């Protein structure tokens, strides 16, 4: 499962200040997603549920990642080991796109897009990670329930002719086409 991180850290290695040449220091590896969990929860003081939303993972998954990360950092500090930050299953928040028409969202580290790869609409935009974090931080309560700016839509709607139908659970609206005009449907409340 790919976890979302803001960006790779500029400094990826920490090591004890040891001047003994014959001493070979052991190394501990902390993954990028473990680093991001510590950055969000411990450094930025974001509540665990909101940090999980930012990383686009479940709260229990974030909790497991955070425990692993804290154990590794503690081990490196107490035992005097080198701490390397690398690897893991992640994607950076940079170069993320979203289609206004079908709500499809994708990530591209190299390629520039002019249209949506799902519905071919040219009405696409890049997602600003910092704005997203601020939006999530500004939500009331915890979780992504209805009325808090999160969760799945209740209706699928055709933005061309206005046709609406109840959303089928676990099926993206864009997978269905409007029976009246053939346009892919979009999520609506």
ChimeraX attribute file (.defattr): number of C-alpha atoms within 10 A of each C-alpha:
attribute: neighborCount
match mode: 1-to-1
recipient: residues
	/A:1	8
	/A:2	13
	/A:3	20
	/A:4	21
	/A:5	24
	/A:6	19
	/A:7	14
	/A:8	17
	/A:9	13
	/A:10	6
	/A:11	8
	/A:12	14
	/A:13	15
	/A:14	15
	/A:15	15
	/A:16	13
	/A:17	7
	/A:18	10
	/A:19	7
	/A:20	7
	/A:21	6
	/A:22	6
	/A:23	8
	/A:24	9
	/A:25	13
	/A:26	12
	/A:27	15
	/A:28	17
	/A:29	18
	/A:30	22
	/A:31	19
	/A:32	27
	/A:33	27
	/A:34	25
	/A:35	21
	/A:36	26
	/A:37	28
	/A:38	22
	/A:39	17
	/A:40	21
	/A:41	19
	/A:42	14
	/A:43	10
	/A:44	11
	/A:45	11
	/A:46	18
	/A:47	13
	/A:48	21
	/A:49	19
	/A:50	23
	/A:51	26
	/A:52	23
	/A:53	20
	/A:54	24
	/A:55	24
	/A:56	15
	/A:57	16
	/A:58	15
	/A:59	17
	/A:60	12
	/A:61	11
	/A:62	25
	/A:63	17
	/A:64	12
	/A:65	18
	/A:66	23
	/A:67	13
	/A:68	14
	/A:69	22
	/A:70	17
	/A:71	12
	/A:72	17
	/A:73	19
	/A:74	12
	/A:75	15
	/A:76	21
	/A:77	15
	/A:78	8
	/A:79	12
	/A:80	16
	/A:81	20
	/A:82	19
	/A:83	21
	/A:84	18
	/A:85	20
	/A:86	16
	/A:87	12
	/A:88	14
	/A:89	11
	/A:90	18
	/A:91	20
	/A:92	19
	/A:93	21
	/A:94	17
	/A:95	18
	/A:96	17
	/A:97	22
	/A:98	18
	/A:99	21
	/A:100	15
	/A:101	21
	/A:102	26
	/A:103	19
	/A:104	18
	/A:105	17
	/A:106	15
	/A:107	16
	/A:108	14
	/A:109	11
	/A:110	7
	/A:111	8
	/A:112	9
	/A:113	14
	/A:114	12
	/A:115	16
	/A:116	22
	/A:117	13
	/A:118	15
	/A:119	15
	/A:120	13
	/A:121	14
	/A:122	14
	/A:123	13
	/A:124	20
	/A:125	17
	/A:126	15
	/A:127	17
	/A:128	13
	/A:129	18
	/A:130	11
	/A:131	10
	/A:132	12
	/A:133	17
	/A:134	11
	/A:135	12
	/A:136	20
	/A:137	17
	/A:138	11
	/A:139	15
	/A:140	11
	/A:141	11
	/A:142	14
	/A:143	19
	/A:144	17
	/A:145	11
	/A:146	12
	/A:147	9
	/A:148	14
	/A:149	13
	/A:150	13
	/A:151	11
	/A:152	17
	/A:153	18
	/A:154	16
	/A:155	16
	/A:156	25
	/A:157	27
	/A:158	26
	/A:159	17
	/A:160	14
	/A:161	12
	/A:162	12
	/A:163	14
	/A:164	16
	/A:165	15
	/A:166	14
	/A:167	21
	/A:168	13
	/A:169	10
	/A:170	7
	/A:171	9
	/A:172	18
	/A:173	27
	/A:174	21
	/A:175	11
	/A:176	18
	/A:177	16
	/A:178	21
	/A:179	11
	/A:180	11
	/A:181	12
	/A:182	12
	/A:183	18
	/A:184	21
	/A:185	28
	/A:186	25
	/A:187	22
	/A:188	17
	/A:189	11
